[in-house]
Amino acid sequence: MPTYDNPRTCCYSFPLMDFGAAAGATYYAIQGPPGHVGRVVDVGVSIQEATVFASTLGIVEVGTAADPDAYAKLNIATGQAVKTMFNTVDDTDAIISADVPADTDIVVKLTEGTGAGLTGQGVPFVIIDWFK
């Protein structure tokens, strides 16, 4: 049984993502410390170019290969300004299930918005507390 005090907090940041491009989804992997359970604390994007989405929003999903949004699904709103942060404070239901079982391979899926006249670049991140 893990003890939920003194977590090892890790912030995983990923390369600049163009959520306004039409290149298809981009995937990254997170592997926690062996034998540790995790708790997703925050998911977000540091906005580097204002967001304009038409048909669908830019999305950051945190999950597994079988269930891409098992832990979180952040829908980045249109109209976000440059040099701002969009995270779970803005999309309050983004964290679906915060608890990550020990030794789980986590997949982060970044998906562009769709429609015409799209813009929106940012640096995505996921913060996880790990417990032994």
DOLUM-362468 format. One line per field, with one value per residue (C-alpha): residue number from 1; residue in one letter; z, y, x. Coordinates in Angstrom, 2 decimals. Each point is the difference from the previous one (the first is absolute). Layout:
N
i	c(NUM:...)
aa	c(A:...)
w	c(Z:...)
v	c(Y:...)
u	c(X:...)
END
This chain:
132
i	c(1:2:3:4:5:6:7:8:9:10:11:12:13:14:15:16:17:18:19:20:21:22:23:24:25:26:27:28:29:30:31:32:33:34:35:36:37:38:39:40:41:42:43:44:45:46:47:48:49:50:51:52:53:54:55:56:57:58:59:60:61:62:63:64:65:66:67:68:69:70:71:72:73:74:75:76:77:78:79:80:81:82:83:84:85:86:87:88:89:90:91:92:93:94:95:96:97:98:99:100:101:102:103:104:105:106:107:108:109:110:111:112:113:114:115:116:117:118:119:120:121:122:123:124:125:126:127:128:129:130:131:132)
aa	c(M:P:T:Y:D:N:P:R:T:C:C:Y:S:F:P:L:M:D:F:G:A:A:A:G:A:T:Y:Y:A:I:Q:G:P:P:G:H:V:G:R:V:V:D:V:G:V:S:I:Q:E:A:T:V:F:A:S:T:L:G:I:V:E:V:G:T:A:A:D:P:D:A:Y:A:K:L:N:I:A:T:G:Q:A:V:K:T:M:F:N:T:V:D:D:T:D:A:I:I:S:A:D:V:P:A:D:T:D:I:V:V:K:L:T:E:G:T:G:A:G:L:T:G:Q:G:V:P:F:V:I:I:D:W:F:K)
w	c(0.00:-1.03:2.43:-1.33:1.68:-1.37:-3.68:-2.69:-2.23:-3.65:-2.74:-3.47:-2.73:-3.69:-3.08:-1.46:-1.61:-2.80:0.94:-3.14:-2.44:-1.78:0.41:2.11:3.64:1.75:2.74:2.95:2.79:3.73:2.16:3.73:2.57:0.37:2.66:0.53:-0.42:-1.51:0.31:-2.90:1.53:-3.05:-3.80:-2.01:-2.83:0.15:-2.90:-2.42:-2.82:0.47:-0.53:-2.69:-0.49:-2.24:-0.07:2.83:2.74:0.59:2.52:2.46:1.14:2.71:0.12:-1.31:-3.45:0.45:1.56:-1.09:2.50:2.94:2.31:-1.63:-3.05:-0.22:-2.65:-0.86:-0.53:-3.00:0.66:2.43:-0.03:-0.54:3.15:2.06:1.64:-0.79:2.42:2.36:1.64:-3.33:-0.99:3.44:-1.08:-1.89:2.57:-0.47:2.38:1.80:1.37:-2.07:0.97:0.65:-3.02:-2.53:-3.37:-0.46:-3.46:-0.66:-3.21:-1.50:-2.62:-2.16:-0.39:-3.28:-2.29:-1.96:1.12:2.85:2.26:3.40:1.00:3.50:2.27:1.56:3.46:2.47:3.74:1.92:3.67:0.51:3.24:1.25)
v	c(0.00:3.33:2.85:3.24:2.39:1.47:-0.55:0.22:2.70:-0.18:2.47:-1.52:2.64:-0.72:1.84:2.93:-1.33:1.71:-0.67:1.92:-2.32:-2.94:-2.51:-2.54:-0.97:-0.02:-2.51:0.00:-2.49:0.43:-2.73:0.52:-1.22:-3.80:-1.16:3.47:0.89:3.38:2.74:2.42:3.47:2.26:-0.03:3.15:1.99:3.08:1.96:1.40:1.00:1.06:-2.82:0.05:-3.24:-0.39:-3.46:-1.79:1.16:-0.88:-2.84:-1.43:-3.54:-1.98:-3.72:-3.35:-1.50:-1.73:3.04:3.33:2.11:-2.41:2.66:3.38:1.81:3.72:1.86:3.17:2.82:2.29:3.61:-0.69:2.82:-0.22:-0.47:-1.45:-3.37:-2.22:-2.89:-1.83:3.31:1.00:-3.44:-1.13:-3.45:-0.85:-2.52:-3.10:-2.43:1.37:-3.28:-1.85:-3.61:-0.94:-0.87:1.32:1.24:3.41:1.37:3.73:0.71:3.51:0.69:3.08:1.91:-0.16:2.50:3.04:2.74:-1.97:1.26:-0.97:-1.08:-0.96:-2.06:-2.82:-1.37:-2.60:0.08:-3.28:-0.72:-3.39:-1.96:-3.10)
u	c(0.00:1.57:0.42:-1.39:2.38:3.20:-0.75:2.63:-1.54:1.05:-0.86:0.20:0.18:-0.06:1.27:-1.89:-3.19:-1.87:-3.62:-1.01:1.81:-1.58:2.83:-1.92:0.32:3.39:0.81:2.40:0.65:0.43:1.43:-0.19:2.49:-0.16:-2.45:-1.51:-3.67:-0.81:-2.55:-0.57:0.13:-0.18:-0.08:0.54:1.52:2.18:-1.51:2.60:-2.39:-3.63:-2.47:-2.66:-1.92:-3.03:-1.60:1.84:2.35:3.64:0.22:2.53:-0.88:1.74:-0.70:1.15:0.37:-3.37:-1.75:1.57:-1.97:-0.04:1.46:-0.63:-1.34:0.75:-2.03:1.90:-2.46:0.12:1.01:2.86:2.53:3.76:2.11:-2.86:-0.50:-2.98:-0.37:-2.36:-0.92:-1.59:-1.38:-1.14:-1.21:3.20:1.23:-2.13:1.72:3.03:1.36:2.60:0.81:3.62:2.13:-2.54:1.26:-1.65:-0.70:-0.42:-1.93:0.00:-2.66:-0.39:-3.23:-1.87:-1.66:1.14:2.39:1.53:2.79:1.28:3.46:0.96:2.21:-2.06:0.73:-1.24:0.70:-0.14:0.65:1.67:-0.33:1.80)
END
